[in-house]
Amino acid sequence: MSLSTEDMLVGASLLSLIDSLDELSENITYRFSRGEKRSCYLLSIQDRINNHNLKIGLYIKRSRKRLSPWRYTFTKDHQHEIEDLLNSTDYLFLLLITDQEGVAIIDHPTLKQLLDDHFDETEWISVTRKLRENYRVSGKDGKLDRALPKNAFPRLIIEYIEQNLKKHTPKKRSGWFKRLINKKDP
């Protein structure tokens, strides 16, 4: 089996995410699976101690262009795939692989600033980056007013996991006896 450049870049991006996932608590397990379409991936996270689960959709596109600007085409079918992936998960991230330069990561609310809910036959997102600067992103329906940090991938996914598993973790309650013992005398 031969590997295409796209396979290698997607694999390297997922490996970078796996390395970061391995830094999470040992109680957290994860599983990757490919979605129905080529660009769709599902990251399932489970906290074995608290028995909480998260499903994160990853929609991955790659530009074949070596240097900035990188342009990504989204057909109506692509946008429906993204919506279907979002509907079957808790959250969605769009990963735009900028050839060997890096990965621009966009969460779903930010994506909606670039491509609205009206799906045209063909729409686009453009990513630019000057030397030693962050990503500037614009789309058919809007432009981000802030730059996306070049090092945000995979950090944003890890932060999302940590924040959302923590929200679902029940708080430990101390019993009345323990509260009584710990009470300080005036």
PyMOL commands that set and color helices and strands:
alter all, ss='L'
color gray80, all
select helices_A, chain A and resi 5-21+76-87+108-114+155-168+176-182
alter helices_A, ss='H'
color red, helices_A
select strands_A, chain A and resi 28-34+40-47+52-62+70-75+91-97+103-107+122-128+136-139+142-143
alter strands_A, ss='S'
color yellow, strands_A
deselect
rebuild
show_as cartoon
